Amino acid sequence: MKKTNKKMRPSVVFSIAFMSLLSAVMMYPMVWMVLTSFKSNADIHLHKAQFLPTEWTIEGYLTVFEKAPIGHWFLNSVLTTGLTTLAVIVTSTLVGFVFAKYRFRFKQPLFYAIIATMMVPPQVTMIPRYLIIQDIHLFNTIWALIVPGLVSAFSVYLARQFIEDIPDSLCEAARLDGAGPLRIYWHVILPNIKPAIGAIGIFTAMMHWNDYLNPLLMLNDKTKMTLPLGLVIFDNGHTTDLAATMAAAALVMVPMVVVFVLFQKQFIKGMTLSGMK
């Protein structure tokens, strides 16, 4: 039997070429950053337009570990990001479960009020948040970064949309078997909204891992800084150690790349599905 050669349609070829070009444009700054981290400061200043290093060196990475407490910053970032992400997943799925599967007075107005908070720019609440953190004596601690991020309106909305599409018959069957609300939440709701949990987790982790403004506002101790805030240590106001800055930025990027690679399936499902079918 002769094998037939299937030719791709011009529209498919164009789509692949366009997406490849778009991906290259988006990846270029990150690749340039990583390659620049292997240059010396002299190489960066003398050959600014050169993409590849003239001479490969790890001088920037050595400077990062010698000049800054990168280990403390990494642990602070992991702790704040991990605890906040876990808290947001728990609170958003619990609140979303209540709004999706229970009837109570003022249900819709309360949900609309939560959604309305998404319309308020974070800069508007920056000063009140700062004053509240000082009043409860959390200033200059990592809890000043964790406590304000325990609940996310967007995550509540996303979880509620997914949970609404879970058939009520599953919850009713669990109730007939003697399951209480928390058992229904744990054994029925959570296993059926894994794509939403993955999307919420990645969005929250990325937002808090890359956060610069809140640590700048809430922390003034060098050892309590997070990685994004710690990058400014390589800028003394007159000169900037570009090799060390690029090396530190590359180190900041690596954990989020690993998280996305590990949970990309759940992330893609969470982005493409509007609810369970």
Helices and strands as residue ranges (DSSP letters): H 10-36, H 41-46, H 59-67, H 70-101, H 107-116, G 117-119, H 126-135, H 143-146, G 147-149, H 153-164, H 168-176, H 181-184, I 185-189, H 190-192, H 194-209, H 213-218, G 222-224, H 227-230, G 231-234, H 242-272
